[in-house]
Amino acid sequence: MNTEEQVNEWLEISQEDLEVAQLCYSGRKFLHCAYMCQQAVEKALKGLIAAQGEIPLPIHNLGNGSRCLGVPEHGTTDFSARIDDLCH
């Protein structure tokens, strides 16, 4: 599978997770909605990592995924840690 196919696969799975999150939200299943949102963001981050020619590691942590992309931690660390705590 080439890089473009890998990126597209991650983004398609991310989109599907977001659609499930929307269904959970509509059904007032807010904890599951938050979890699926976290999953969607995690897979989108892995798509971005793949787009840079890197192999996304099986990391289930938004903070670690964003650090792989060089995203500054200011203001995001506490938020991603709280989401990670809720989802794991």
NORWO-V229400 format. One record per residue. N is the residue number from 1. RES is the residue in three letters. SS is DSSP state (alpha for helix, beta for strand, coil for the rest). PHI is phi as a letter, one per 30 degrees, with the letter a starting at -180 (NA if undefined). PSI is psi as a letter, one per 40 degrees, with the letter a starting at -180 (none if undefined). Layout:
<<N/RES/SS/PHI/PSI> <N/RES/SS/PHI/PSI>>
This chain:
<<1/MET/coil/NA/h> <2/ASN/coil/d/i> <3/THR/alpha/e/d> <4/GLU/alpha/d/d> <5/GLU/alpha/d/d> <6/GLN/alpha/d/d> <7/VAL/alpha/d/d> <8/ASN/alpha/d/d> <9/GLU/alpha/d/d> <10/TRP/alpha/d/d> <11/LEU/alpha/d/d> <12/GLU/alpha/d/d> <13/ILE/alpha/d/d> <14/SER/alpha/d/d> <15/GLN/alpha/d/d> <16/GLU/alpha/d/d> <17/ASP/alpha/d/d> <18/LEU/alpha/d/d> <19/GLU/alpha/d/d> <20/VAL/alpha/d/d> <21/ALA/alpha/e/d> <22/GLN/alpha/d/d> <23/LEU/alpha/d/d> <24/CYS/alpha/d/d> <25/TYR/alpha/d/d> <26/SER/alpha/d/d> <27/GLY/coil/d/e> <28/ARG/coil/i/f> <29/LYS/coil/c/g> <30/PHE/alpha/d/d> <31/LEU/alpha/d/d> <32/HIS/alpha/d/d> <33/CYS/alpha/d/d> <34/ALA/alpha/d/d> <35/TYR/alpha/d/d> <36/MET/alpha/d/d> <37/CYS/alpha/d/d> <38/GLN/alpha/d/d> <39/GLN/alpha/d/d> <40/ALA/alpha/d/d> <41/VAL/alpha/d/d> <42/GLU/alpha/e/d> <43/LYS/alpha/d/d> <44/ALA/alpha/d/d> <45/LEU/alpha/d/d> <46/LYS/alpha/d/d> <47/GLY/alpha/d/d> <48/LEU/alpha/d/d> <49/ILE/alpha/d/d> <50/ALA/alpha/d/d> <51/ALA/alpha/d/d> <52/GLN/coil/d/e> <53/GLY/coil/i/e> <54/GLU/coil/c/i> <55/ILE/coil/c/h> <56/PRO/coil/d/h> <57/LEU/coil/d/i> <58/PRO/coil/d/g> <59/ILE/coil/c/h> <60/HIS/coil/c/f> <61/ASN/coil/a/h> <62/LEU/alpha/d/d> <63/GLY/alpha/d/d> <64/ASN/alpha/d/d> <65/GLY/alpha/d/d> <66/SER/alpha/d/d> <67/ARG/alpha/d/d> <68/CYS/alpha/d/d> <69/LEU/coil/c/e> <70/GLY/coil/i/f> <71/VAL/coil/d/h> <72/PRO/coil/d/i> <73/GLU/coil/d/e> <74/HIS/coil/e/h> <75/GLY/coil/i/e> <76/THR/coil/c/d> <77/THR/alpha/d/d> <78/ASP/alpha/d/d> <79/PHE/alpha/d/d> <80/SER/alpha/d/d> <81/ALA/alpha/d/d> <82/ARG/alpha/d/d> <83/ILE/alpha/d/d> <84/ASP/alpha/e/d> <85/ASP/alpha/d/d> <86/LEU/alpha/d/d> <87/CYS/alpha/c/e> <88/HIS/coil/b/none>>
